Amino acid sequence: MSRPRTSRRLAFAVPAAFGAFALTTLPAFATSTPAQTATSRTNGVAYLKSLQAADGSYAGSGLSSEWAFSAFAASGTAVVDVAPGGDATKNARSVYRDLLSTASWPSTSPVVTDYERGTLNAYAAGIDPARVSASRNLVADIYAYWQTAEPGYFGPSGNFNGTIFATLALSGARTQAGGARVPQSLTDALVARIRANQHNDGGWTYQKVEGSPTGLNSPGDVDMTGAAMAALCVSGVPQTDSDVVQAKNFLKGKLVNASGAFNSLYGINTSSNGWGVSGLNACGINPQTGDFLTGLGKTPIDFLIANQYNPGGGFKYKPADSSPSSYSSVDALRAVAGGGFTATPPVPVTPGATRWVAQPSFTAGTATELALSVDDGAGNLKVCSVAFTPTGTTTTLGDVLSAATSGATPSGCVTSATPASGTGAITAVGGKANSDANTWKVSVDGSSFAGALREKVINVGDTIALRWGA
C-alpha cells in the first residue's frame, strides 16, 4: 500500500494563539467560498487527469497513483470517463480492472494493505471489488489476512494501519445496491480493535498500542487519526460517539491559527491535512465551521486551497515547495471535494458506459475465492477466504463449506459441516449443532439471515456469513 506513510519527519511546534477580537471582526466570507472550492475541485481534477499514462493507466509496479480514483469519485468525475486523448478504449477503469485481474498483481509478496488499497479504489472506479474477474475477489483477498489468534485484526497486528484500512474497505466499499457487504459481527470486531488502539490524546498512529500503557500515552498523528475516525464512522459509529468526539478534539488541538493547517508529526503538510479533513468528512463534521475555524478565520480547507497551483490544479506537499506532488494532490482534492477514503462512483457521461462493472458468473474450471465468516453465537468469530474451482456458473453453500474444510485461509474456518452431501438444512458446523430455535442461518452480501440450506445458490463474489442463533 503506497499510503499511509511509515517514514518519520521531525514535527515542529507552531503557536496557536487565539484572538477573541478576531472572532468578532471576520468578514462574511473569511474562509474559502463555495465558488473557490468549486474552482479548486475543477482544477484539481484537471491536474489528476494529466497524471494518466498514455496507455490509460494510473497504477503499475511500485508506487502508483490509483488513489486518484477516490478523489475523482468524490469530485463527481466517473473514472470510466477518464481516458487519454478521449480514447475510451483506454479508460482508466478498464485498464485498472485488467491490472487487478492479473495473477501477478499486486506482487510476489503481497500484504493486506495491497488488497485494501485495491478494494477502495476499485469501488470508487465503479468496479465491484468482490467481482473484479472470474478469479479476483478483493474482499476474499482481505479475509485471508484475518488474525485467528487476535480476532478483529487483519494482517500483523503491530502494523495497525492494516486493520484500519480493512475497516475502511469492508465497511466503505458497499454492495452495488448500497448495502453493507459484511456481517455486523465482523464490523463490531473491527470497531472494537480501533477503539482499543485509540491513544490517550484521542488520536491514532499506524502502530498497535492496545494493551501498552506506554503506547497509549504516546502522541497520535493527524494522518491515522483521520483514517481511524473515518473507519469508525463508515462502520456506523455516530459523530456524537465519545471516541469520535475525542478524535475531533485531537484534530482541533492541532490547528495552526494563522493558516488553518493541522500541525502533524510530519510537520505542516498537505497530505496530512487532507487525511485529517477526510476523517472529518466521513463523520459528517464540517471542516469549514465551528471547531475548525481558527481565531484568525482560517480552516483546513483554506490551507489546502492556499497550497494549490492554479490554474495548474496540483497541490504542493509543503508550503515552501516549488512544484506539485501527485500524492498530495490526491489527498487534498479528495478532502476539498468532501470525500472520505473512497466514494460511490458517479454516473458516467461516456455513451454506453455503466456505473458498475462486475464479473457476472463463475467460469467453470477457473480457480477463485469466496469470503466466508462463521459466527457460532458464543463470541467465536472465524473469517477466511475459501479457495475452490467451480464446475459451473454458480455453486452451492454446501460445496463452499466442503471446500472450506481444506481450502480456507486462514485454516480452521470450517472443520466440518453436517450433512456432508446432498440437500437440506445444515444442522451442524464445526461440531456445533442446531438446538431448538437456535439454528445455523446464512446471509449473502448483507441480506437478512435465513435458514442455511446446502442447496442455497452461491454466485461469483458473494460474501457469505454463517451465524448460529435464534
C-alpha positions as semicolon CSV with decimal commas, in nm:
position;residue;x (nm);y (nm);z (nm)
1;M;0,000;0,000;0,000
2;S;0,158;0,327;-0,108
3;R;-0,024;0,511;0,170
4;P;-0,014;0,559;0,464
5;R;0,346;0,662;0,501
6;T;0,556;0,493;0,767
7;S;0,855;0,723;0,733
8;R;0,903;0,981;1,004
9;R;0,968;1,351;0,964
10;L;1,055;1,584;1,250
11;A;0,748;1,768;1,370
12;F;0,777;2,125;1,490
13;A;0,554;2,320;1,721
14;V;0,364;2,620;1,593
15;P;0,196;2,865;1,830
16;A;-0,182;2,867;1,800
17;A;-0,266;3,186;1,984
18;F;-0,637;3,250;1,992
19;G;-0,757;3,603;1,925
20;A;-1,100;3,671;2,067
21;F;-1,118;4,002;1,886
22;A;-1,062;3,832;1,552
23;L;-1,375;3,622;1,602
24;T;-1,588;3,934;1,618
25;T;-1,438;4,103;1,312
26;L;-1,440;3,830;1,049
27;P;-1,580;3,928;0,709
28;A;-1,880;3,739;0,575
29;F;-1,652;3,504;0,379
30;A;-1,337;3,475;0,589
31;T;-1,292;3,118;0,464
32;S;-1,290;2,976;0,113
33;T;-1,617;3,049;-0,064
34;P;-1,825;2,782;-0,238
35;A;-1,708;2,926;-0,571
36;Q;-1,344;2,900;-0,469
37;T;-1,396;2,545;-0,354
38;A;-1,565;2,455;-0,682
39;T;-1,277;2,606;-0,878
40;S;-1,031;2,409;-0,665
41;R;-1,216;2,087;-0,747
42;T;-1,228;2,162;-1,119
43;N;-0,859;2,246;-1,139
44;G;-0,765;1,954;-0,916
45;V;-0,950;1,710;-1,140
46;A;-0,773;1,854;-1,445
47;Y;-0,435;1,800;-1,278
48;L;-0,515;1,440;-1,183
49;K;-0,624;1,371;-1,539
50;S;-0,282;1,493;-1,654
51;L;-0,119;1,214;-1,449
52;Q;-0,276;0,942;-1,662
53;A;-0,026;0,747;-1,871
54;A;-0,065;0,716;-2,246
55;D;-0,191;0,359;-2,206
56;G;-0,466;0,480;-1,972
57;S;-0,306;0,355;-1,652
58;Y;-0,270;0,513;-1,312
59;A;-0,121;0,205;-1,145
60;G;0,161;-0,035;-1,210
61;S;0,462;-0,174;-1,032
62;G;0,587;0,013;-0,726
63;L;0,431;0,339;-0,614
64;S;0,134;0,444;-0,822
65;S;-0,147;0,694;-0,844
66;E;-0,465;0,488;-0,830
67;W;-0,569;0,676;-0,518
68;A;-0,672;0,938;-0,774
69;F;-0,987;0,729;-0,827
70;S;-1,122;0,811;-0,481
71;A;-1,056;1,181;-0,546
72;F;-1,223;1,165;-0,890
73;A;-1,531;0,997;-0,746
74;A;-1,558;1,243;-0,456
75;S;-1,532;1,527;-0,710
76;G;-1,814;1,389;-0,925
77;T;-1,597;1,252;-1,206
78;A;-1,651;0,890;-1,311
79;V;-1,321;0,706;-1,355
80;V;-1,455;0,538;-1,670
81;D;-1,479;0,888;-1,821
82;V;-1,105;0,948;-1,769
83;A;-0,929;0,847;-2,090
84;P;-0,609;0,972;-2,259
85;G;-0,693;1,191;-2,554
86;G;-1,057;1,090;-2,522
87;D;-0,975;0,731;-2,628
88;A;-1,249;0,540;-2,444
89;T;-1,076;0,206;-2,517
90;K;-0,803;0,314;-2,273
91;N;-1,028;0,448;-2,000
92;A;-0,878;0,435;-1,651
93;R;-1,138;0,196;-1,510
94;S;-1,092;-0,073;-1,774
95;V;-0,714;-0,053;-1,754
96;Y;-0,722;-0,078;-1,374
97;R;-0,963;-0,370;-1,381
98;D;-0,732;-0,553;-1,621
99;L;-0,440;-0,491;-1,386
100;L;-0,628;-0,618;-1,079
101;S;-0,727;-0,930;-1,272
102;T;-0,372;-1,041;-1,348
103;A;-0,228;-1,325;-1,144
104;S;0,092;-1,127;-1,082
105;W;-0,087;-0,836;-0,916
106;P;-0,005;-0,698;-0,664
107;S;0,335;-0,868;-0,624
108;T;0,502;-1,195;-0,533
109;S;0,497;-1,090;-0,166
110;P;0,164;-0,913;-0,113
111;V;0,045;-0,762;0,214
112;V;-0,309;-0,698;0,325
113;T;-0,292;-0,326;0,254
114;D;-0,236;-0,403;-0,116
115;Y;-0,581;-0,559;-0,131
116;E;-0,737;-0,287;0,084
117;R;-0,599;-0,020;-0,149
118;G;-0,734;-0,217;-0,445
119;T;-1,077;-0,251;-0,283
120;L;-1,116;0,118;-0,200
121;N;-1,006;0,235;-0,543
122;A;-1,188;-0,033;-0,741
123;Y;-1,508;0,066;-0,562
124;A;-1,454;0,434;-0,638
125;A;-1,388;0,343;-1,001
126;G;-1,715;0,151;-1,030
127;I;-1,560;-0,197;-1,020
128;D;-1,735;-0,432;-0,777
129;P;-1,433;-0,532;-0,565
130;A;-1,571;-0,879;-0,495
131;R;-1,631;-0,942;-0,865
132;V;-1,329;-0,794;-1,042
133;S;-1,293;-1,102;-1,264
134;A;-1,359;-1,474;-1,265
135;S;-1,052;-1,525;-1,046
136;R;-1,018;-1,199;-0,850
137;N;-1,226;-1,128;-0,540
138;L;-1,063;-0,847;-0,341
139;V;-1,295;-0,892;-0,042
140;A;-1,190;-1,256;-0,016
141;D;-0,826;-1,149;-0,054
142;I;-0,865;-0,927;0,255
143;Y;-1,043;-1,202;0,451
144;A;-0,736;-1,424;0,405
145;Y;-0,540;-1,195;0,640
146;W;-0,773;-1,237;0,940
147;Q;-0,570;-1,296;1,255
148;T;-0,723;-1,602;1,420
149;A;-0,521;-1,554;1,739
150;E;-0,617;-1,185;1,758
151;P;-0,973;-1,162;1,621
152;G;-1,054;-0,824;1,474
153;Y;-0,707;-0,761;1,332
154;F;-0,622;-0,801;0,964
155;G;-0,256;-0,852;0,885
156;P;0,011;-0,839;1,156
157;S;-0,146;-0,652;1,447
158;G;0,169;-0,445;1,505
159;N;0,107;-0,276;1,171
160;F;-0,227;-0,143;1,284
161;N;-0,300;0,051;0,966
162;G;-0,383;-0,285;0,806
163;T;-0,681;-0,313;1,039
164;I;-0,787;0,049;0,991
165;F;-0,786;0,010;0,614
166;A;-0,958;-0,328;0,634
167;T;-1,240;-0,147;0,812
168;L;-1,247;0,133;0,555
169;A;-1,252;-0,121;0,273
170;L;-1,500;-0,373;0,413
171;S;-1,740;-0,110;0,550
172;G;-1,685;0,161;0,289
173;A;-1,695;-0,049;-0,027
174;R;-2,061;-0,139;-0,007
175;T;-2,264;-0,352;-0,244
176;Q;-2,376;-0,212;-0,579
177;A;-2,717;-0,152;-0,418
178;G;-2,554;0,046;-0,137
179;G;-2,596;-0,209;0,140
180;A;-2,347;-0,338;0,394
181;R;-2,142;-0,618;0,241
182;V;-2,013;-0,782;0,559
183;P;-2,198;-0,905;0,871
184;Q;-2,239;-0,687;1,178
185;S;-2,037;-0,929;1,389
186;L;-1,730;-0,864;1,175
187;T;-1,788;-0,489;1,175
188;D;-1,819;-0,497;1,555
189;A;-1,491;-0,686;1,589
190;L;-1,310;-0,429;1,375
191;V;-1,461;-0,134;1,559
192;A;-1,360;-0,286;1,893
193;R;-0,995;-0,307;1,782
194;I;-0,995;0,052;1,657
195;R;-1,135;0,174;1,987
196;A;-0,876;-0,028;2,180
197;N;-0,593;0,138;1,986
198;Q;-0,700;0,500;2,039
199;H;-0,425;0,689;2,219
200;N;-0,498;0,876;2,537
201;D;-0,473;1,206;2,348
202;G;-0,763;1,098;2,123
203;G;-0,551;1,020;1,817
204;W;-0,412;0,709;1,650
205;T;-0,093;0,606;1,469
206;Y;-0,019;0,323;1,229
207;Q;0,120;0,115;1,518
208;K;-0,065;-0,112;1,759
209;V;-0,086;0,030;2,113
210;E;-0,362;-0,188;2,257
211;G;-0,255;-0,319;2,597
212;S;0,054;-0,096;2,614
213;P;0,035;0,191;2,865
214;T;0,345;0,345;2,706
215;G;0,199;0,319;2,358
216;L;-0,139;0,455;2,464
217;N;0,038;0,750;2,623
218;S;0,239;0,828;2,308
219;P;0,119;1,103;2,073
220;G;-0,124;1,029;1,793
221;D;-0,075;1,163;1,443
222;V;-0,310;1,356;1,217
223;D;-0,294;1,111;0,925
224;M;-0,404;0,795;1,101
225;T;-0,646;0,982;1,323
226;G;-0,829;1,093;1,012
227;A;-0,828;0,738;0,875
228;A;-0,933;0,577;1,204
229;M;-1,221;0,814;1,273
230;A;-1,338;0,763;0,914
231;A;-1,323;0,386;0,968
232;L;-1,544;0,420;1,276
233;C;-1,797;0,641;1,102
234;V;-1,829;0,433;0,782
235;S;-1,895;0,140;1,016
236;G;-2,200;0,317;1,157
237;V;-2,047;0,483;1,465
238;P;-2,215;0,826;1,503
239;Q;-2,022;1,153;1,519
240;T;-2,154;1,201;1,872
241;D;-1,976;0,886;1,993
242;S;-1,720;0,966;2,264
243;D;-1,427;0,818;2,070
244;V;-1,516;1,017;1,758
245;V;-1,553;1,331;1,968
246;Q;-1,209;1,270;2,121
247;A;-1,064;1,230;1,773
248;K;-1,229;1,552;1,660
249;N;-1,086;1,731;1,961
250;F;-0,742;1,587;1,887
251;L;-0,754;1,735;1,537
252;K;-0,889;2,063;1,672
253;G;-0,589;2,080;1,904
254;K;-0,352;2,054;1,606
255;L;-0,494;2,358;1,425
256;V;-0,250;2,633;1,335
257;N;-0,415;2,969;1,396
258;A;-0,260;3,160;1,106
259;S;-0,322;2,909;0,826
260;G;-0,587;2,657;0,934
261;A;-0,341;2,369;0,884
262;F;-0,305;2,071;1,112
263;N;0,042;2,050;1,263
264;S;0,119;1,679;1,222
265;L;0,404;1,452;1,327
266;Y;0,535;1,504;0,973
267;G;0,523;1,881;1,004
268;I;0,272;2,107;0,835
269;N;0,188;1,944;0,503
270;T;-0,093;1,898;0,257
271;S;-0,122;1,519;0,271
272;S;-0,166;1,502;0,648
273;N;-0,414;1,788;0,627
274;G;-0,606;1,600;0,358
275;W;-0,626;1,284;0,567
276;G;-0,747;1,477;0,870
277;V;-1,016;1,651;0,666
278;S;-1,123;1,322;0,503
279;G;-1,179;1,182;0,852
280;L;-1,399;1,478;0,939
281;N;-1,584;1,444;0,608
282;A;-1,653;1,075;0,668
283;C;-1,805;1,161;1,005
284;G;-2,018;1,443;0,869
285;I;-1,820;1,709;1,057
286;N;-1,785;2,034;0,863
287;P;-1,415;2,134;0,840
288;Q;-1,511;2,490;0,745
289;T;-1,704;2,597;1,053
290;G;-1,728;2,572;1,429
291;D;-1,436;2,392;1,590
292;F;-1,228;2,415;1,274
293;L;-1,247;2,790;1,220
294;T;-0,943;2,945;1,387
295;G;-0,932;3,277;1,566
296;L;-0,782;3,433;1,254
297;G;-1,066;3,298;1,039
298;K;-0,880;3,010;0,872
299;T;-0,981;2,647;0,821
300;P;-0,809;2,329;0,699
301;I;-0,980;2,377;0,361
302;D;-0,827;2,724;0,335
303;F;-0,484;2,573;0,395
304;L;-0,534;2,313;0,123
305;I;-0,655;2,560;-0,138
306;A;-0,374;2,801;-0,049
307;N;-0,125;2,527;-0,146
308;Q;-0,281;2,457;-0,485
309;Y;-0,135;2,580;-0,811
310;N;-0,398;2,743;-1,025
311;P;-0,485;2,701;-1,298
312;G;-0,245;2,401;-1,297
313;G;-0,450;2,234;-1,023
314;G;-0,177;2,038;-0,845
315;F;-0,114;2,074;-0,470
316;K;0,224;2,118;-0,302
317;Y;0,327;1,878;-0,026
318;K;0,464;2,161;0,190
319;P;0,403;2,535;0,159
320;A;0,772;2,602;0,078
321;D;0,777;2,351;-0,210
322;S;0,807;2,480;-0,566
323;S;0,623;2,203;-0,752
324;P;0,312;1,992;-0,702
325;S;0,308;1,640;-0,557
326;S;0,085;1,377;-0,714
327;Y;0,011;1,210;-0,380
328;S;-0,058;1,536;-0,202
329;S;-0,282;1,642;-0,489
330;V;-0,492;1,329;-0,447
331;D;-0,513;1,366;-0,069
332;A;-0,601;1,735;-0,092
333;L;-0,857;1,710;-0,372
334;R;-1,043;1,425;-0,205
335;A;-1,067;1,636;0,111
336;V;-1,168;1,959;-0,062
337;A;-1,434;1,765;-0,255
338;G;-1,586;1,643;0,071
339;G;-1,472;1,283;0,039
340;G;-1,361;1,021;0,289
341;F;-1,126;0,741;0,177
342;T;-1,345;0,608;-0,100
343;A;-1,666;0,725;-0,266
344;T;-1,962;0,581;-0,454
345;P;-1,887;0,604;-0,827
346;P;-2,072;0,883;-1,009
347;V;-2,291;0,812;-1,311
348;P;-2,067;0,821;-1,622
349;V;-2,117;1,060;-1,912
350;T;-1,943;0,839;-2,168
351;P;-2,213;0,696;-2,400
352;G;-2,280;0,332;-2,321
353;A;-2,068;0,330;-2,005
354;T;-2,230;0,177;-1,696
355;R;-2,190;0,293;-1,340
356;W;-2,067;-0,053;-1,234
357;V;-1,877;-0,335;-1,396
358;A;-1,859;-0,681;-1,242
359;Q;-1,790;-1,043;-1,328
360;P;-2,139;-1,187;-1,392
361;S;-2,080;-1,553;-1,302
362;F;-1,823;-1,816;-1,216
363;T;-1,620;-1,956;-1,502
364;A;-1,612;-2,334;-1,484
365;G;-1,257;-2,456;-1,432
366;T;-1,120;-2,116;-1,324
367;A;-0,995;-2,114;-0,965
368;T;-1,140;-1,840;-0,748
369;E;-1,213;-1,740;-0,388
370;L;-1,512;-1,653;-0,174
371;A;-1,527;-1,455;0,151
372;L;-1,674;-1,655;0,442
373;S;-1,738;-1,577;0,810
374;V;-1,869;-1,817;1,073
375;D;-2,024;-1,687;1,397
376;D;-2,100;-1,962;1,648
377;G;-2,316;-1,734;1,863
378;A;-2,072;-1,759;2,154
379;G;-1,835;-1,483;2,051
380;N;-1,607;-1,703;1,845
381;L;-1,599;-1,537;1,505
382;K;-1,398;-1,701;1,229
383;V;-1,317;-1,530;0,899
384;C;-1,149;-1,680;0,596
385;S;-1,105;-1,685;0,221
386;V;-1,224;-2,010;0,061
387;A;-1,036;-2,125;-0,248
388;F;-1,214;-2,357;-0,490
389;T;-1,262;-2,428;-0,857
390;P;-1,626;-2,410;-0,970
391;T;-1,768;-2,662;-1,213
392;G;-2,043;-2,432;-1,339
393;T;-2,161;-2,073;-1,345
394;T;-2,295;-2,100;-0,989
395;T;-2,217;-2,316;-0,687
396;T;-2,394;-2,410;-0,364
397;L;-2,344;-2,330;0,002
398;G;-2,279;-2,697;0,071
399;D;-1,998;-2,710;-0,184
400;V;-1,843;-2,391;-0,042
401;L;-1,842;-2,537;0,310
402;S;-1,689;-2,859;0,180
403;A;-1,415;-2,658;0,009
404;A;-1,359;-2,457;0,327
405;T;-1,264;-2,765;0,529
406;S;-0,941;-2,798;0,330
407;G;-0,906;-2,479;0,124
408;A;-0,954;-2,193;0,370
409;T;-0,706;-1,918;0,457
410;P;-0,661;-1,895;0,749
411;S;-0,734;-2,261;0,811
412;G;-0,986;-2,385;1,064
413;C;-1,269;-2,161;0,949
414;V;-1,485;-2,470;0,891
415;T;-1,370;-2,807;1,022
416;S;-1,689;-2,993;0,932
417;A;-2,045;-2,940;0,814
418;T;-2,344;-3,171;0,851
419;P;-2,483;-3,310;0,632
420;A;-2,168;-3,351;0,425
421;S;-2,356;-3,405;0,100
422;G;-2,696;-3,385;-0,061
423;T;-2,952;-3,117;0,013
424;G;-3,147;-2,986;0,310
425;A;-3,076;-2,779;0,618
426;I;-2,725;-2,757;0,755
427;T;-2,763;-2,897;1,104
428;A;-2,409;-2,856;1,239
429;V;-2,094;-2,660;1,158
430;G;-1,763;-2,732;1,327
431;G;-1,939;-2,971;1,564
432;K;-2,191;-2,713;1,685
433;A;-2,539;-2,845;1,616
434;N;-2,878;-2,686;1,583
435;S;-3,063;-2,676;1,914
436;D;-3,433;-2,596;1,933
437;A;-3,476;-2,238;1,799
438;N;-3,100;-2,188;1,768
439;T;-3,005;-2,296;1,419
440;W;-2,748;-2,219;1,153
441;K;-2,853;-1,934;0,925
442;V;-2,687;-1,769;0,629
443;S;-2,663;-1,417;0,488
444;V;-2,521;-1,330;0,147
445;D;-2,389;-0,981;0,072
446;G;-2,562;-0,842;0,378
447;S;-2,904;-0,997;0,316
448;S;-3,128;-1,096;0,605
449;F;-3,024;-1,418;0,777
450;A;-3,231;-1,721;0,675
451;G;-3,210;-2,096;0,722
452;A;-2,882;-2,236;0,586
453;L;-2,957;-2,494;0,318
454;R;-2,689;-2,694;0,142
455;E;-2,856;-2,622;-0,193
456;K;-2,850;-2,243;-0,137
457;V;-2,720;-2,095;-0,464
458;I;-2,396;-1,901;-0,431
459;N;-2,286;-1,669;-0,709
460;V;-1,949;-1,528;-0,802
461;G;-1,823;-1,275;-0,547
462;D;-2,089;-1,345;-0,285
463;T;-1,980;-1,258;0,069
464;I;-2,114;-1,540;0,287
465;A;-2,191;-1,511;0,659
466;L;-2,299;-1,810;0,869
467;R;-2,450;-1,749;1,213
468;W;-2,580;-1,980;1,484
469;G;-2,869;-1,846;1,685
470;A;-3,243;-1,789;1,711
